[in-house]
Amino acid sequence: ESVLKGGNSLVVAPTALGKTIVAVLVAADRLEKEKEGKILFLAPTKPLCEQHQKTMQKLMELSDEKITLLTGSIASKKRAGQWENASIVIATPQTIENDARKKRISLENVSLVIFDEAHRAMGDYAYVYLAKKYMKQNSKGMILGLTASPGGEEKHIKDVCSNLFVKNIEIKALQDDDVKPYSHEIKFEWRMVELPEEFIEIKGHIEAFMKRQAETLQKFGIIKTASLKWLGKARLIQMQNSLRKRIAASRQKNPSIFAAVTAVAALMKASHAHTLLETQGVNALHSYLEREKAKKGKVTRATSMFLASMEMVQASEIAAGLNEKGVIHPKFQALKQELEKQFELRPESSAIVFNHYRDSIKRVTEELNKIPGIRAERFVGQAARGLEKGMTQKEQAEKIQELKEGKVNTLVCSSVGEEGLDIPSVDLVVFYEPVPSEIRFIQRRGRTGRLSAGRALILMAKNTRDEAYYWSSLRKEKKMHSILNRMKGNSKDMTTENPNTSAREKQTTLHSFSNSDNGKIVVYADSREQDSPVIGLLRELECEVALKQLEVGDYIPSKDIAIERKTVSDFLNSIVDGRLSQQLMGLAETYERPLVIVEGNREELFTSRNIHRNAIIGMLTSIALNYRVPLLFTDGARETAHYIHVIAKREQMGKGADLRLRIGRKGLSEQEQQRFIVESLPLVGPMTAKKLLQHFGSVKAIFNAGEKEMQEVEKMGKEKARKIKKVLEAEWE
């Protein structure tokens, strides 16, 4: 009721507390009030969409055909038909974004959009575009966001609310009086284990190496204290970026700064090794060190220093010896005891073990399957990690089904099991290591206690970062609830204007004057750019964007101009792998006025990668002088879109000319290929090519026509016809 009265709402509640039921009730109300309206239910993964479809079909008084699931595997024409015929559409946001951008569907008649896992509505994620598009097409529509946790930082929560145009927040916690009767107790336990002496010895060697690097940084004045407790991962990354900026800004080489950069990079490697030892054991540490040693020809100075140091050589030797003996982390013994106890008391029960590292997941699964009564399976994401393959969605679904049927009683999961999959409620959830993220902590915990009382067990190694991570996640969760309650009671915090909008974007700039003309502007974009935010931003600027497979360039705003768009990261990568030179050559050879747009922070050109400043300056100089291609820098996708729009308008408006199709032969229809060929003739533009084809009927007939026959075509004068025939009949020398 409060959601219906409150308008666009964000519902924050633990997993299995009825967020989906709230969505069903709101959807039913909207369908009742707006008979012609449609409900759009978005979820981040296909398995989660399938779960929502089953729920809707079970609870809504509609035929199954009226509740449809749209995925990218369905042909676009068929999707458009399903969209038109359905009352409730359930889909991944990427599918709907793609169809909305290509104008296959309209959100005008959608009365409610539900955003599941709403905390994802950040940055370039499809939720942000779709919420904005929906509010633009249907300002009277309603948005409902669902999440177990929108994040622990106030800015993050405000951004989610702003991006989803939220006006009302509804919060429910397990401790609430109106929730307790309908929720099941989750019993929290933690087991503290102590690291064995051999682990502490290895840890001492790693810390000695880290201390030596910290003292180097202190000597150079980079840090004030060499205490390792102040050198966490976030601080090291910040320090690395700061040092790279200093190198970029300096006109002279400063050996101490370069030495500091090496020390920080080595520290980051040592810190990762330290984490693996503390939280996973010698097997994970040994695997990591062996991978670093195997990087033939790719070893950086920092890696060489890290591996060759006396401390790390000793640490590596001890770890290798212990790994050969089969020594594993004491957490595993605690895990084994807990699972044995669980399945002895309740043989029909099930468990999920969460582990952050693929190497450990594989090892833990293998060791668990040696224990009678435990039937464990590895459960990871689709992406490969090194030589280890991921799991397909089909394989994931099979493992989930085996867990439901009892063929498997333990899943050893990576973070992929935290959200977005229809994993059944289990009786025991084990955190092999605590996580510092309150979102992940809440999602992991939510895998138990849905249908009956559950247990959550957290394994921690004493006097390690495990303890720090555990307390950090609890503190962040508490902070999140405090912020949400304050925002709920303070309407001033609820704003539909994106707080990230910069002052520059609010100023009247050049692009402000490019929107006043209602003329039709067409921009061809390479099909590989279809997921780029630039496409959507161009369409917001009333540009018609036609996706084609372009051989040269990313955007074609006129017959003579091709634009190659690159982010700073892509620009640097293309220098390293040699693509940039080939792309520039193709641009310069094909178009009269090629252009390169580099998108992002210009300073990061010299700081984000270990590429020498001179190499980057050399390439920038070569672009301008050797290839003679202009280069523009933009702050981001929005500014890039404005530049492309202004260029397209400047070239197309008032000239009465179609956009020339000199965009390469691949991906063109037969008609477009015919125009492509005819446009290559002297003094023949898009309009003339079209008139010639309409008059003669084929390319062959045009080529065989005489000068007088050609002159019968509108605007085809004697001189133009003569030059065309001269080119067609000239001998090749």
N, C-alpha and C positions, 0 to 999 in steps of 0.2 A: 504493500500500500504506500509506504513512504517513498519507494522508488517511482511509482506511478505519479505521485504528487510532486516529487522533486525534480522531474525532468531528467536530462542527461546525468547518469549516475555511475559511480564506481562502487562496486560491492566488494569489500575485502573480508574474506572469511577463510578459516582453515579448510583444507581439503576434506571432502565428504560431509560438509556441513550444509549442503543444499544450495550452492550457488547456481547449479544447473536448473534446479527446480524453480528458483526465482526467475531465471531466464524464461523457462517454459510458461510460467504464470503471466509474466509481462507480455510475452509473445501472444498468448491467447487473448489477453485484453486488447492488444493493438489490432489483432485480426478481427475481433468482434466489433471494434469501433470504426475500423477502416477496411471495409469489405474488399475493396480493390487493392489494398496495400499488400506488401510483400515483407517477409521477415528474412533478414540475412544474418546467418550465424557463422562467425569466422573463428577458426582455431588454427594454431600454428602447424599441425601435422595431420597427415591423412588418417592415421589410426585414431586420433582424437576426434576428427570429423566424423568418422564412421561410428564412433561411440555416441556422439551427439545425435546422429541420425537415428540410431536405434532408440535412444531415449525419447526423441520427439515422436517417432512413429508409435511408441508404446503409450505415450501420455496425451498426445493431441488427437482430437476427433477429426482427423483428416485421412484421406486415402494415402497409401504409401507413395503413389505417383505424385502427390502434391508436396511431398517432403523429399526433395532431391539432393543428391550429393554431387557437387561439381569438382572435378580434378583436372589437372593438366593432361592426363592420359586420354580424356574424352576429346574427340574432334571439335574444333571451335564452332563449326556450324551446328553441331548437335547440342553443344553447351548452350548456344543462344536460344535454341528451341526449348530446352529444358528450363532455362531461366524464365522464359515467357509463360510457360505452363504451370510453374510451381508456385505454391503459396509460401513455402519455407525453403530457402536455399542454404545449404551447409557447404562450406568450402574453405580451402586454405586462402589466406589473403593474397598470395602471389597470383593465384588463378584469377581472382576477381579483379585485381589491379591490372593484370594484362588485358583482360576483356574490356575493362573500363577505359583504359588508355587507347585501345583500338576501336572504341565506340561500338563494340558489339552489344554492350548492355548499358542501361542507364539506371542510376540510383534514385531517380525522381519519384517513382512509385513505391519505394521501400519505406515502410513506416517505422521500422526498428532495425538497427544494426547492433548485434551482440559481438563484443570483442572478448573472446576467452584468452586467458593468460595475458591480461591487459597491460601488465608491467613491461611487455615488449614494445609498447607504443613509444619508441624512442628513435632518434636519428633518422636513418633512411629506411627503417623497417616499414613494410607495406601498410601497416595499421595507420601510420601517420598520414600517408597520402589518401587512403580511403576515407578516413574520418573527415579530412578537409574537403575532399570531393563530394562526400555525402552532404555535408552541411551547406555546400555551395549549391548543389542541385535540389536539396530539399531542406530548407531552413526550419521547417516545422517537424522534421523527423526527430527520432529519439535514438540516443546512444546509451548502451548499457555495457559497462566494462566489468569483467570478472577476474579476480586474482586472489591468490592466497597471500601475496606480499608484493606491494608496489615498490619496495626498496626501503633502505634505512636512512638515506640522505634526503633532506628536505627538498633540495633542488630537483632530484630525480623524481620524487613524488609529484612536485608541482609541474614538472615537464610532462609527465604522463597525463595528469589532469588537463593541462592546457592542450596537449595534442589530441585528446579525445573530447575536448569541449565540455568537460565535466563541470556540473554546477552543484552536485549533491554527492556526498560520500556516506555510504552505509557500512559500518564496521561491526563485525561479530567475532567474539573470542570464545574459546572453550569455557572460560570462567564466567561468562555472562549467565545471569539467572534464567533468562528465557531460552538459553542454549543447553544448559546442563542436562535437562531431562531427555534431550534428543541426541546427545553425544555420548561417545564411549571413552572411557578412561584410557589414556596412553601412559603407561608406567615408564618413567625415565630412570635409566640406570647408567652408570659408567664404571668401566674397569680400568684401573690405573696399573700399568706394568712398568717394570724397571728395565732399562737397557742392560744387557750383559757387559762384563768387563771388556770383552773384545770390541764391542761396539763403541764403548767409551774411549778405548784406545784409538780407534780409527777417527772418532769424532775429535779427539784431541789433536791429531795430525792435521785434519782439515781446518780446525779453528786456528792452529798455529800459522798455517798458510794465509788464512783470511786476515789474521792479526798483522802479519807482515805487510800485506797489501794496504791495510787500513793505515798503518804507520807511514807508508809511502805517501798516501794521500794527505795525511796530517802534515808531513814534512813540506809538501808543496803548497800547503795552505788551503787545500780543497775542503777539508773537514776540520772541526775544532778538536774533536776527541776521536781516539782510535777504538773506542768501545764498540764491540760488535752488536750490542743490543740496539744501537741506533742505525744499523745498516741493513734494514729490511729490503725486500725486493723493490717496493715502490720508491724508496729513497734512492736506491742504486740506479734505477731507470731515470729518475729525475736528475741525478748527478751526471749520468752519461749524456743526456740531452743538453744539459747546461755546458758541459765541456766541449761538445761538438759545436755549439753556437760560438763559444770563445775561439775555437780554431777557425771557424768561418769568418769571424769578425776581425781576426788578426792578420795584419799584412806580412808579418814576419813569422817564421817558424819558431815555436817555443817548445824546446825538447821536453821541458817539465810537464807541459800540458798533454803532449802525446804520451808520455810515460804514465800520466794520470789516467788517460783514457784506457790504456792497456791494463792498468791495475784494476780499474772499475769492471772491465769486461771479465778479467780473471776472477774477481770477487763474485760476480754474478754466477759464473760456472761453479765456483766452490760452494756458494750458498745453495745452489740447486742440489749439488752432491750431498751437502749437509742435511737438507730436507729429506732427500730420499733415504738416507741412512736412518734418521730419527723416526720417520713415519712408516717406512716400508721395509727396510732391512738391507742386508748386504747383497742380496740377489739383484735388487733394483739398482743399487749403487754400482755393482760390478758391471751390469749390462750398460749403464750410462757411460761409464769410463771406457768400456770397450768400443762403444759407438764413436766416442770422441777420438780414440786412437785410430779408428778405421777410416777417418776422413782424410784419405790420401790426397795430397795436392791442394786441399782446401783448408788447411790448418792455419788459423790466424796466429799472430804473435801472442795474443792472450792465451789461446789454447795451448800453444807450445810451452809457454811459461807455466801454465797451470799443470800440465801433465808431466813436465820435466822437473818440477820442483821436488826437492828432497822429501818434503812433507807428503805430497800427493803420491809419490812413488811408494813410500812406506804404506800409506793408506790403501793404495791399490793392491799391493802385495798381500796385506792382511785380509782384505775383502775377498780377493781371489781364492785364498786358502780356505776361508770360512764357507764361501759359496760352493767350493768343491766338496766340502764335508756335508753340504746340505743344511747348513745352519740357517734358520729363518727367524724373522722378528718374533719376539715374545708375544706380540699381539695375536699371532696365529694360534698359539697355544690357548689363549683366552677365548678366541673365536671358536676353536674346536670344542672346548669345554661347554660353552654356552649353547652351541648347536646340538651337541650330543644330549645335553640336558633337555633342550626344547623338544627334540624328536622322541626322546625316551618317554617324557610325560605326555606328549601329544603327537603321536606318529603321523596323524593326518594333517598336521599344521604345515605352514610354509614360511620361508624367510627370504629377505633380500639383504645382501651385503653390498654396501656402496664403497667403491674404491676409486680414487681419482686417477690412478696410473694403469695404463694398459699392461705393462710388464707384470705388475703385481696381480692384476685381475687373472691373467693366464696362470701364474704360479699358484695363487690361492685356490683357483678352481681345481687345478690338478691335485693339490694336496687334500682338498676337501673330499674329492672323489675316492680317496684311499680309505676314508672312514666309513665303516658299515652304517647303513641307515641314511646316509647323506647322498642325495642325487643332485649334484650341482651342475649348472651350465653357465658359461660365460655369456654376458649380454652387453654389447658395445654398439657404438654408432656406425653409420655407413662409411665414414671416411677411413681410408687406410692410414696406418701409422708405420712408416718405414716399410719393412717386408711383411708386416702383419696386416692382413685384409680386415676390412670392417664387415658388418653384417647388413645384408639387404633388408628392406622392409618385410619381405616375405619370410626371411629367416627369423627376424625379430618376432613376427606374428606367430610363427610356429613355436618358438620358445615360450611365449606368453600363454599359448594354448596348452602346452605341455604342463606349465605351472598350474593353470586352472584345472586340468584333468588329474593332477597329482603325479604325473610321470616324472616331473622334476619338482623337488621341494625347496631348492635353494637357487636363486639367481645371484650371480656375482656381477654387479652392474657398474658401469661408468656413469657419468653425469647424464647420459641419454635416458636413464631410467627415472630421472627426477620429475620430468614433465613431458606432456605431449604424447604419451603412450597409454593405451588402455590396459595397464597392468593391474591385476586384481589386488584387493586389500590382502595383506599378509599379516601373520601373527607376530612376526619379529622383524624389526629393521635394525641392521647393524651399520654403524658408521665406522669403517675401518680406520678412518682418520677424521677429526672434526674439520668443518669448513668455515672460513671466516665470513662467508656471505650469508646474511640472514635469509635471503630468498631461497638459496639452495638448502639451508638448514630446515626451513619450514616445509619445503617441497619433499625432502627426504623423509621427514617425520610424518608427513601426510600419507605415506604409503602403508601405514598401519592404523588400527583403531577406527576403521570405517564402519564395518559391520558388527564388530564386537570389540571388546577390550584388547588393546595391543601393547607391545613392548618396544621401546627404542633403546638400544644399547650403544653407547659411545665408547670406543676403545681409545685410550690415551697413553702415550709414553711419558713417564714422569720427568719433569724438568726439561721439556722440549717445547717446540712451537705448537705441538698438539694442544697443550693447555691454553696457550695464548689464543689460538684460533677458536677454541670452544667458548671461552669467555667473551671473545670479540663478537661472535654470532649472537649470543644471548643479549649482549648489550645493545647491538644494532636492532634486534627485534623489539626490545623494550622501547628504544628510541623511536622506531617506526610507528608503534601504536600511539606514543605520545604526540608525535607530529600529526598523525591522522585525526586524532581526537580534537586537537587544537584547530586543524583546518576545517573539520566538520562544524565546529562552533563559530568559525570566523569566515563569513562569506567573502571577505576581502581577499582571502587566499584563492578563491575560485575565480579564475580569469580565463576567458576564451581566447585571449591574445597571447600568442607564443612569447614567453619571456626571453627567448633566445634571439628575438628579432633585434637586429642591431640598429643603432641610430642611423647608420649609413643607408640601411634598407628603407627607413622611414622618410629619408630626404627625397626631394624632387630631383631626380637625376635624368640622364639622357633617355633611359628606357621609359620614363613616364610619358614622354611625348610620342612613343612608338605605338601606343595602344589606341589612339584616338580614331584611326582610320579603320573603317569596317571592311576594307578590301580583303580578299582571300590571299593569304600568304601560305606558300607551300615550302616545306623543308624536307628533303630526303635524308633519312638517317639509316646508318648501317644496322642490320638486324641484330648484330651483337650488342648494340647500345640499348636494346629494348628495356633492360632492367635499370638503366641509368635514370636518376632523378631529373636529368636535363629534359628528357622526353616529356614527362608530365608537366614540368615547368613551362616548356614551350607551348603545350596545349592550353595551359592556363592563360598564356598570353595571346590566345586566339590563333595560334599557328596550326595549320594542318600538317601533321607529321606523317610521312609515308615511309614505312620500313622496307628497305631493300637490302639485298646482299651486295654491298659495295666492294669493288676491288681496291679502290683508293679512297682514303679519307673516311671520316665518321659522319660528317654532316655536309650536305650540298645545299647551300642557300641560294645559289644562282648558277647560271650556265658556265660562268668562268671561275667560280670560287669553290674550293673544297677545304673543309676544316678538319684537321686532325686534333682530337681532344684527348688530353692526357692528364691524369692526376700527377702530382709530384712524384709519388711512388712509382707509377707506371713509367713516367719519363725517365727516371733513374734506371729502372730495370731494363728499359729498351736501349739505353746507352750501353749497359753491360752486355746484353745478349746480341747487340748488333742490329736489332729490328729498326731502330730509329733511322739509321742511314738509308735503309731500303725504303722505308715509308716516305722519307723526304724526297728521295729520288723519284718515286712513283707520283707524288704530289706535283713536283716541279715539271715532270714530263707530260702529265695529263691535263693540268689546269693552268690557265694564264695567271691566276692570282690565288695561289695556295696560302693557307694560314695554319699556324699551330697555336692552340690554346692550352696553356699549362694551368691546371686548376689546383689551388691550395695555397698554403703558406709559402711564400717565396724563400724565406729563410731556411726552410726545411730541405731545399735543394742541396744545401751544403752541410746539413747537420743530421739528416735522418738516415744516411747510409755511410759506410766507410769508403767513400769514393773521393779521391783527391780533388781538392778545389780546382786545381788547374785543368783536370780532365773535364770537369763540368763547364768551366768557362770556355775551354777549347771547343766543346760541342756547341755551346750557345753562339760562339763567334762563327763557327762553321755554318750553322743554320742560316745566319744572317748574310754572310759574305760568300760562301761557296754555293749553297743551295738557293740563296736569295729568297728565303721564305720568312715572312714576318712572324713574330712570336708575341703573343699577348699573355699576360698573367692575370688570373681572376681569383677572387677570394673563395669561390665555391660554385656549386652547381647553379645556383640562382643567377649569379652574375654571368656565368657562361651562357645560360639560356637567354639572358637579356642581350648580350653581344650578338648571338646568332640571330635573334629576332630582329634587331636593328639592322644588321647586315642584309638579311633576307628582305626586309621591308624596303630598304634603300635601293636594293637591286631590282625588286619586282614591281613595286607600286608605281603606277603612272606610266609604265613602259609598255603595257599591253602585251607582254611577252610571256609565253609559257616557260617553265623551268626546263632547261636543256637536260636531256637524259644521258649525258656523257659520264655515266657512273660505272662503266665496266659491263661486260656481257653476262657474267654469272648472275643468276637470280632474276633476269628480265623475262617477261612474257614474250611471245613471238611478235606481237605488235610493237612492243617496246624495242625489241632488237631491230625491227625494220626502221623505226624512227632513229635509232642509234646509228645505223648505217647511213641513212640519208642526211642526217645532221652533220656527218663528217665532210660533206661536199662543200666547196667554197661558197661563202656568203649565205649559207643555208642555216637558219635558226629553227627553233622548235615549231613556230607557226608555219613557216614556209615548208618544212619537212612534212607536216601534217597535210597541207594543201596539195603538195605534189603527190603524196600517197593516195589522197582522196580522188584526185583527178585521174591518175594513171592506174591505180588499183594494185600495183606491186612494185617492188624495188627493181625487178628485172625490166619492167616496162619503162620506168624512169630512165634507167641506164641506156635503153635502146632508143629512146625518143630523140628526135632532132631538135635543133635550136628553136625553130619556129613553133614546134609542138609545145615545147617548154614555156614559150612566151604566152601561151594561152592561159597559163595559170596566173591567178591574181598576184600582183606585185613581183612577177618574174619578168624583169626587163631583159633587153637584148644583151647588155653587157654581162649580167649575171648568168644568163643561159650560155653565153659564149665561154665564160670561164669554167663552167661546170663541164661542158663538152670537151674543152681543152684538157682538163685533168683526166677525164674518163678515157680519152683517146690517145694521150701522150705515151710515147715509148719509154719503157723503164731503162735507164742507163746506169 
